[in-house]
Amino acid sequence: MPTGYLSLVLHAHLPFVRHPEYPDFLEEDWLYEAISETYIPLLLAYKHLRDEGVKFRITMSMTPPLCEMLSDPLLQSRYVAHLGKLCELAEKEVARTKKKDQKFHSAAKMYLRHFSECLDVFENRYSRNIVRGFREMQDDGYLEIITCCATHGYL
């Protein structure tokens, strides 16, 4: 029987949500959530697999709007401020649930760990530019980054 192959192709895209004319813009939260819940966890998973010696290959598209936003100093600083607020809220929830609401205490601790780790990875490991992390995985031969058009309407 012939050998088969499996290709994993991940598609990373967000609409352009940068709005410097406002100090806080709701749609920018989409980017911050994607960084915390998708892109940083992906980088951590890739790093873990690489460090464990797993020979993996994944293809991932990264669209121009996404790369532009991930590399933008304004959005990077706003993401750090956003994480700071989430860490502060999580700390308060850890304290609040410790004695009064034990069933939610472990969830509060999990969120505090998660947001703190995101902040550490974003600030310390990648100096606020996680595109560097994906580039490192590509340079190490684990990730193939491809691009796509700027908007899906062109497809």
Residue frames as a rotation matrix with the C-alpha (Angstrom) as fourth column:
MET 1
0.587 0.809 0.000 0.00
0.809 -0.587 0.000 0.00
0.000 0.000 -1.000 0.00
PRO 2
-0.081 -0.647 0.758 1.43
0.540 -0.668 -0.513 3.45
0.838 0.368 0.403 -0.88
THR 3
-0.554 -0.207 -0.807 2.40
0.811 -0.354 -0.466 5.85
-0.189 -0.912 0.364 1.85
GLY 4
0.423 0.741 0.521 -0.02
0.759 -0.604 0.243 8.73
0.495 0.293 -0.818 2.39
TYR 5
-0.765 -0.644 0.017 0.68
0.560 -0.678 -0.475 12.23
0.318 -0.354 0.880 3.48
LEU 6
0.399 0.840 -0.368 -1.21
0.917 -0.365 0.160 14.73
0.000 -0.401 -0.916 5.58
SER 7
-0.582 -0.533 0.614 -0.84
0.528 -0.822 -0.213 18.45
0.618 0.200 0.760 5.02
LEU 8
0.183 0.571 -0.800 -1.81
0.929 -0.366 -0.048 20.78
-0.320 -0.735 -0.598 7.82
VAL 9
-0.599 -0.281 0.750 -2.44
0.552 -0.823 0.132 24.30
0.580 0.493 0.648 6.56
LEU 10
-0.078 0.518 -0.852 -3.50
0.892 -0.346 -0.292 26.85
-0.446 -0.782 -0.435 9.14
HIS 11
-0.100 0.128 0.987 -4.97
0.688 -0.707 0.162 30.15
0.718 0.695 -0.018 8.00
ALA 12
-0.224 -0.061 -0.973 -4.26
0.872 -0.459 -0.172 33.22
-0.436 -0.886 0.156 10.12
HIS 13
-0.607 0.105 0.787 -6.19
0.471 -0.751 0.463 36.35
0.640 0.652 0.406 9.24
LEU 14
-0.129 0.644 -0.754 -8.00
0.818 -0.361 -0.448 39.22
-0.561 -0.674 -0.480 10.92
PRO 15
0.539 0.317 0.781 -9.56
0.710 -0.670 -0.218 42.31
0.454 0.672 -0.586 9.41
PHE 16
-0.543 -0.781 0.309 -7.56
0.528 -0.604 -0.597 45.49
0.653 -0.161 0.740 9.89
VAL 17
0.481 0.793 -0.373 -8.73
0.744 -0.145 0.653 46.99
0.464 -0.591 -0.660 13.20
ARG 18
-0.463 -0.742 -0.485 -6.13
0.882 -0.437 -0.175 49.64
-0.082 -0.509 0.857 14.03
HIS 19
0.467 0.653 0.596 -7.72
0.612 -0.725 0.315 52.94
0.638 0.218 -0.738 15.07
PRO 20
-0.510 -0.784 -0.355 -5.20
0.814 -0.306 -0.494 55.43
0.278 -0.541 0.794 16.46
GLU 21
-0.523 0.348 0.778 -7.82
-0.103 -0.932 0.348 58.19
0.846 0.102 0.523 16.52
TYR 22
0.630 0.735 0.253 -9.43
-0.415 0.043 0.909 56.55
0.657 -0.677 0.332 19.57
PRO 23
-0.219 -0.744 0.631 -7.68
-0.961 0.052 -0.272 55.65
0.170 -0.666 -0.726 22.85
ASP 24
-0.684 0.101 0.723 -9.69
-0.197 0.928 -0.316 52.43
-0.703 -0.358 -0.615 23.06
PHE 25
-0.264 0.571 -0.778 -11.42
-0.961 -0.083 0.265 50.75
0.086 0.817 0.570 20.13
LEU 26
0.357 0.536 0.765 -13.63
-0.697 0.698 -0.163 47.69
-0.622 -0.475 0.623 20.64
GLU 27
0.957 0.088 -0.275 -12.63
-0.266 0.641 -0.720 45.90
0.113 0.762 0.637 17.44
GLU 28
0.037 -0.999 -0.026 -8.97
-0.772 -0.012 -0.635 45.98
0.634 0.044 -0.772 18.49
ASP 29
0.020 0.045 0.999 -9.99
-0.867 0.499 -0.006 43.50
-0.499 -0.865 0.049 21.18
TRP 30
0.952 0.299 -0.065 -10.40
-0.283 0.782 -0.555 40.93
-0.116 0.547 0.829 18.37
LEU 31
0.401 -0.887 -0.228 -6.68
-0.327 0.093 -0.940 41.18
0.856 0.452 -0.253 17.72
TYR 32
-0.286 -0.541 0.791 -5.77
-0.921 -0.073 -0.383 40.99
0.265 -0.838 -0.477 21.41
GLU 33
0.444 0.527 0.725 -7.97
-0.686 0.720 -0.102 37.93
-0.576 -0.452 0.681 21.91
ALA 34
0.950 -0.117 -0.288 -6.45
-0.152 0.634 -0.759 36.24
0.272 0.765 0.584 18.85
ILE 35
0.033 -0.995 0.097 -2.93
-0.595 -0.098 -0.798 36.91
0.803 -0.031 -0.595 20.13
SER 36
-0.347 -0.167 0.923 -3.73
-0.934 0.154 -0.324 35.50
-0.088 -0.974 -0.209 23.61
GLU 37
0.274 0.630 0.726 -5.95
-0.567 0.716 -0.407 32.61
-0.777 -0.301 0.554 22.57
THR 38
0.981 0.119 0.153 -4.43
0.052 0.601 -0.798 31.54
-0.187 0.791 0.583 19.23
TYR 39
0.706 -0.708 -0.022 -1.07
-0.207 -0.177 -0.962 32.94
0.677 0.683 -0.272 18.18
ILE 40
-0.062 -0.742 0.667 0.86
-0.970 -0.112 -0.215 32.76
0.234 -0.661 -0.713 21.45
PRO 41
0.378 0.210 0.902 -0.51
-0.546 0.837 0.034 29.27
-0.748 -0.505 0.431 22.26
LEU 42
0.998 -0.068 -0.013 0.49
0.026 0.534 -0.845 28.15
0.064 0.843 0.534 18.74
LEU 43
0.346 -0.931 0.112 4.01
-0.569 -0.303 -0.764 29.47
0.746 0.201 -0.635 19.22
LEU 44
-0.047 -0.329 0.943 4.25
-0.972 0.232 0.032 27.75
-0.229 -0.915 -0.331 22.60
ALA 45
0.733 0.360 0.578 3.03
-0.237 0.931 -0.279 24.47
-0.638 0.067 0.767 21.11
TYR 46
0.870 -0.470 -0.147 5.51
-0.084 0.153 -0.985 24.72
0.486 0.869 0.094 18.23
LYS 47
0.076 -0.886 0.457 8.34
-0.842 -0.302 -0.447 25.48
0.535 -0.350 -0.769 20.66
HIS 48
0.205 0.068 0.976 7.36
-0.790 0.601 0.124 22.57
-0.578 -0.797 0.177 22.90
LEU 49
0.953 0.174 0.246 7.29
0.000 0.817 -0.576 20.15
-0.301 0.549 0.779 19.97
ARG 50
0.630 -0.776 -0.033 10.64
-0.269 -0.178 -0.947 21.42
0.728 0.606 -0.321 18.69
ASP 51
-0.029 -0.668 0.744 12.23
-0.965 -0.174 -0.194 21.21
0.259 -0.724 -0.639 22.14
GLU 52
0.373 0.253 0.893 10.93
-0.567 0.824 0.003 17.64
-0.734 -0.507 0.451 22.55
GLY 53
-0.660 -0.749 0.057 12.58
-0.368 0.389 0.845 16.67
-0.655 0.537 -0.532 19.25
VAL 54
0.171 0.789 0.590 9.34
0.426 0.480 -0.766 16.11
-0.888 0.383 -0.254 17.36
LYS 55
-0.893 -0.448 0.038 9.89
0.187 -0.294 0.937 16.44
-0.409 0.844 0.347 13.62
PHE 56
0.121 0.988 0.091 6.80
0.689 -0.018 -0.725 18.32
-0.715 0.151 -0.683 12.52
ARG 57
-0.943 -0.282 0.176 6.01
0.319 -0.622 0.715 20.45
-0.092 0.730 0.677 9.49
ILE 58
0.080 0.978 -0.192 3.07
0.780 -0.181 -0.599 22.83
-0.620 -0.102 -0.778 9.33
THR 59
-0.684 -0.153 0.713 2.10
0.610 -0.655 0.446 25.36
0.399 0.740 0.541 6.71
MET 60
-0.003 0.648 -0.762 0.48
0.822 -0.432 -0.370 28.54
-0.569 -0.627 -0.531 7.94
SER 61
-0.066 0.045 0.997 -0.79
0.738 -0.670 0.080 31.48
0.671 0.741 0.011 5.97
MET 62
-0.183 0.022 -0.983 -0.37
0.753 -0.640 -0.154 34.90
-0.632 -0.768 0.101 7.50
THR 63
0.454 0.477 0.753 -2.22
0.872 -0.413 -0.264 37.67
0.185 0.776 -0.603 5.72
PRO 64
-0.418 -0.658 0.627 -0.78
0.546 -0.733 -0.405 41.16
0.726 0.173 0.666 5.19
PRO 65
0.264 0.513 0.817 -3.31
-0.350 -0.738 0.577 42.88
0.899 -0.438 -0.016 7.51
LEU 66
0.955 0.086 -0.283 -2.52
0.204 0.503 0.840 40.45
0.215 -0.860 0.463 10.32
CYS 67
0.157 -0.978 -0.138 1.26
0.967 0.180 -0.178 40.81
0.199 -0.105 0.974 9.95
GLU 68
-0.282 -0.206 0.937 0.92
0.227 -0.963 -0.144 44.58
0.932 0.173 0.318 9.79
MET 69
0.598 0.585 0.548 -1.11
-0.398 -0.378 0.836 44.67
0.696 -0.718 0.007 13.01
LEU 70
0.876 -0.293 -0.383 1.15
0.475 0.662 0.580 42.21
0.084 -0.690 0.719 14.84
SER 71
-0.092 -0.988 0.122 4.16
0.970 -0.117 -0.215 44.38
0.227 0.099 0.969 13.93
ASP 72
0.184 0.267 0.946 2.56
0.263 -0.941 0.214 47.73
0.947 0.210 -0.244 14.74
PRO 73
-0.782 -0.600 -0.169 4.08
0.324 -0.159 -0.933 49.52
0.533 -0.784 0.319 17.80
LEU 74
-0.547 0.649 0.529 0.78
-0.770 -0.638 -0.013 51.20
0.329 -0.415 0.849 18.72
LEU 75
0.500 0.782 -0.371 -1.15
-0.578 0.621 0.529 47.91
0.645 -0.050 0.763 18.76
GLN 76
-0.059 -0.610 -0.791 1.72
0.399 0.711 -0.579 46.18
0.915 -0.350 0.201 20.54
SER 77
-0.927 -0.301 0.225 1.68
-0.056 -0.482 -0.875 48.73
0.371 -0.823 0.430 23.35
ARG 78
-0.182 0.938 0.294 -2.12
-0.936 -0.257 0.241 48.62
0.302 -0.231 0.925 23.54
TYR 79
0.403 0.281 -0.871 -1.96
-0.142 0.959 0.244 44.82
0.904 0.025 0.427 23.78
VAL 80
-0.588 -0.672 -0.449 0.46
0.408 0.233 -0.883 45.07
0.698 -0.703 0.137 26.71
ALA 81
-0.812 0.360 0.460 -1.93
-0.566 -0.678 -0.469 47.50
0.143 -0.641 0.754 28.44
HIS 82
0.205 0.921 -0.332 -4.85
-0.781 0.358 0.512 45.15
0.591 0.155 0.792 27.68
LEU 83
0.119 -0.244 -0.962 -2.97
0.281 0.938 -0.203 42.22
0.952 -0.246 0.180 29.22
GLY 84
-0.879 -0.461 0.126 -2.12
0.051 -0.353 -0.934 44.34
0.475 -0.814 0.334 32.23
LYS 85
-0.365 0.838 0.406 -5.82
-0.912 -0.410 0.026 44.98
0.188 -0.361 0.914 32.84
LEU 86
0.469 0.544 -0.695 -6.64
-0.441 0.827 0.350 41.28
0.765 0.142 0.628 32.42
CYS 87
-0.329 -0.664 -0.671 -3.87
0.388 0.553 -0.737 40.28
0.861 -0.503 0.076 34.85
GLU 88
-0.894 0.038 0.446 -5.13
-0.372 -0.618 -0.693 42.83
0.249 -0.786 0.566 37.37
LEU 89
0.084 0.995 0.047 -8.68
-0.941 0.064 0.332 41.53
0.327 -0.072 0.942 37.04
ALA 90
0.353 0.002 -0.936 -7.51
-0.051 0.999 -0.017 37.92
0.934 0.053 0.352 37.34
GLU 91
-0.736 -0.655 -0.172 -5.52
0.185 0.049 -0.981 38.77
0.651 -0.754 0.085 40.49
LYS 92
-0.622 0.586 0.519 -8.63
-0.779 -0.532 -0.333 40.31
0.080 -0.611 0.787 42.02
GLU 93
0.396 0.806 -0.440 -10.66
-0.749 0.561 0.354 37.25
0.532 0.189 0.826 41.08
VAL 94
-0.144 -0.532 -0.835 -8.08
0.207 0.809 -0.551 34.92
0.968 -0.252 -0.006 42.62
ALA 95
-0.959 -0.227 0.170 -8.30
-0.089 -0.328 -0.941 36.89
0.269 -0.917 0.294 45.86
ARG 96
-0.342 0.914 0.220 -12.11
-0.934 -0.356 0.025 37.15
0.101 -0.197 0.975 45.74
THR 97
0.463 0.597 -0.655 -12.72
-0.606 0.753 0.258 33.46
0.647 0.277 0.710 45.05
LYS 98
-0.548 -0.801 -0.239 -10.13
-0.375 0.491 -0.786 32.12
0.748 -0.341 -0.570 47.50
LYS 99
-0.981 0.186 0.051 -12.57
0.022 0.371 -0.928 31.87
-0.192 -0.910 -0.369 50.40
LYS 100
-0.396 0.897 -0.196 -15.91
-0.572 -0.408 -0.711 33.06
-0.718 -0.170 0.675 49.08
ASP 101
0.661 0.641 -0.390 -16.29
-0.672 0.275 -0.688 31.11
-0.333 0.717 0.612 45.86
GLN 102
-0.104 -0.827 0.553 -13.99
-0.458 0.533 0.711 28.10
-0.883 -0.180 -0.434 45.86
LYS 103
0.368 0.295 0.882 -15.59
0.497 0.739 -0.455 26.49
-0.786 0.605 0.126 42.79
PHE 104
0.953 -0.017 0.302 -14.29
0.258 -0.475 -0.842 29.34
0.158 0.880 -0.448 40.60
HIS 105
0.671 -0.737 -0.081 -10.94
-0.377 -0.433 0.819 29.75
-0.638 -0.519 -0.569 42.33
SER 106
-0.053 -0.728 0.684 -9.08
0.424 0.604 0.675 27.30
-0.904 0.325 0.277 40.08
ALA 107
0.447 0.260 0.856 -10.49
0.894 -0.170 -0.416 29.02
0.037 0.950 -0.309 36.97
ALA 108
0.996 -0.091 -0.006 -9.34
-0.090 -0.989 0.115 32.41
-0.016 -0.114 -0.993 38.26
LYS 109
0.322 -0.934 0.157 -5.84
-0.242 0.079 0.967 31.01
-0.915 -0.350 -0.201 38.91
MET 110
0.061 -0.251 0.966 -5.76
0.805 0.585 0.101 29.45
-0.590 0.771 0.238 35.44
TYR 111
0.764 0.273 0.585 -6.60
0.594 -0.651 -0.472 32.79
0.252 0.708 -0.660 33.80
LEU 112
0.850 -0.517 -0.103 -4.00
-0.374 -0.730 0.572 34.60
-0.371 -0.448 -0.814 35.87
ARG 113
0.044 -0.845 0.533 -1.35
0.165 0.532 0.831 32.06
-0.985 0.052 0.162 34.79
HIS 114
0.244 0.127 0.962 -2.47
0.929 0.255 -0.269 32.28
-0.280 0.959 -0.056 31.15
PHE 115
0.926 0.162 0.340 -2.46
0.277 -0.905 -0.324 36.07
0.255 0.394 -0.883 30.92
SER 116
0.652 -0.758 -0.020 0.82
-0.410 -0.374 0.832 36.33
-0.638 -0.534 -0.555 32.84
GLU 117
-0.018 -0.646 0.763 2.42
0.478 0.665 0.574 33.80
-0.878 0.375 0.297 30.48
CYS 118
0.545 0.278 0.791 1.11
0.837 -0.233 -0.495 35.70
0.047 0.932 -0.360 27.45
LEU 119
0.983 -0.186 0.002 2.62
-0.185 -0.973 0.139 38.90
-0.024 -0.137 -0.990 28.81
ASP 120
0.320 -0.913 0.252 5.96
-0.239 0.180 0.954 37.20
-0.917 -0.366 -0.161 29.47
VAL 121
0.040 -0.267 0.963 6.08
0.797 0.590 0.130 35.59
-0.603 0.762 0.237 26.02
PHE 122
0.728 0.358 0.585 5.01
0.663 -0.587 -0.465 38.78
0.177 0.726 -0.664 24.26
GLU 123
0.940 -0.333 0.080 7.31
-0.342 -0.903 0.261 41.16
-0.014 -0.272 -0.962 26.15
ASN 124
0.366 -0.864 0.345 10.34
-0.600 0.064 0.797 39.07
-0.711 -0.499 -0.496 27.02
ARG 125
0.031 -0.368 0.929 10.62
0.397 0.858 0.327 36.27
-0.917 0.359 0.173 24.49
TYR 126
0.035 0.068 0.997 9.57
0.997 0.061 -0.039 38.16
-0.064 0.996 -0.066 21.35
SER 127
-0.774 -0.408 -0.483 10.07
0.442 -0.896 0.050 41.83
-0.453 -0.175 0.874 22.32
ARG 128
-0.211 0.861 -0.462 6.41
-0.205 -0.501 -0.840 42.55
-0.956 -0.082 0.283 21.46
ASN 129
-0.004 0.197 -0.980 6.66
-0.991 -0.135 -0.023 41.19
-0.137 0.971 0.196 17.91
ILE 130
0.122 0.104 0.987 5.39
-0.335 0.941 -0.057 37.61
-0.934 -0.323 0.150 17.71
VAL 131
0.923 0.075 -0.377 5.89
-0.385 0.177 -0.906 37.57
-0.002 0.981 0.192 13.94
ARG 132
-0.021 -1.000 -0.002 9.54
-0.964 0.021 -0.263 36.99
0.263 -0.003 -0.965 14.93
GLY 133
-0.242 -0.024 0.970 8.47
-0.618 0.775 -0.135 33.78
-0.748 -0.632 -0.203 16.67
PHE 134
0.756 0.556 0.345 6.80
-0.054 0.579 -0.814 32.44
-0.652 0.597 0.468 13.56
ARG 135
0.701 -0.583 -0.411 9.82
-0.628 -0.230 -0.744 33.46
0.339 0.779 -0.527 11.49
GLU 136
-0.253 -0.814 0.523 12.10
-0.949 0.313 0.028 31.55
-0.186 -0.490 -0.852 13.91
MET 137
0.128 0.379 0.916 9.97
-0.225 0.911 -0.346 28.43
-0.966 -0.162 0.202 13.48
GLN 138
0.977 0.182 -0.114 10.20
-0.138 0.126 -0.982 28.83
-0.165 0.975 0.148 9.72
ASP 139
0.349 -0.924 -0.156 13.97
-0.872 -0.259 -0.416 29.36
0.344 0.281 -0.896 9.86
ASP 140
-0.355 -0.446 0.822 14.27
-0.773 0.635 0.011 26.19
-0.527 -0.631 -0.570 11.99
GLY 141
-0.843 -0.042 -0.537 12.41
-0.456 0.587 0.669 24.22
0.287 0.809 -0.513 9.30
TYR 142
-0.829 0.557 0.046 9.21
0.394 0.641 -0.659 23.44
-0.397 -0.528 -0.751 11.18
LEU 143
0.185 0.916 -0.357 6.84
0.381 -0.401 -0.833 26.02
-0.906 0.018 -0.423 9.76
GLU 144
-0.692 -0.267 0.671 6.24
0.722 -0.258 0.642 27.12
0.001 0.929 0.371 6.21
ILE 145
-0.198 0.603 -0.773 4.72
0.235 -0.736 -0.634 30.59
-0.952 -0.307 0.004 6.14
ILE 146
-0.571 0.140 0.809 2.70
0.808 -0.078 0.584 31.44
0.144 0.987 -0.068 3.08
THR 147
-0.874 0.295 -0.387 0.72
-0.141 -0.915 -0.377 34.55
-0.466 -0.275 0.841 2.41
CYS 148
-0.197 0.892 0.406 -2.71
0.942 0.287 -0.175 35.31
-0.273 0.348 -0.897 1.16
CYS 149
-0.274 0.151 0.950 -4.46
0.502 -0.820 0.275 38.34
0.820 0.552 0.149 -0.28
ALA 150
-0.944 -0.175 0.279 -5.20
-0.095 -0.665 -0.741 41.26
0.315 -0.726 0.611 2.02
THR 151
-0.365 0.886 0.287 -8.95
-0.800 -0.141 -0.583 40.70
-0.476 -0.443 0.760 1.97
HIS 152
-0.584 0.158 0.796 -10.95
0.184 0.981 -0.060 37.58
-0.790 0.111 -0.602 1.31
GLY 153
0.477 0.800 -0.365 -13.10
-0.151 -0.334 -0.930 39.45
-0.866 0.498 -0.039 -1.18
TYR 154
0.028 -0.569 -0.822 -10.26
-0.966 -0.228 0.125 39.09
-0.258 0.790 -0.556 -3.69
LEU 155
-0.831 -0.332 0.446 -10.40
-0.270 0.942 0.200 35.32
-0.486 0.046 -0.873 -3.44
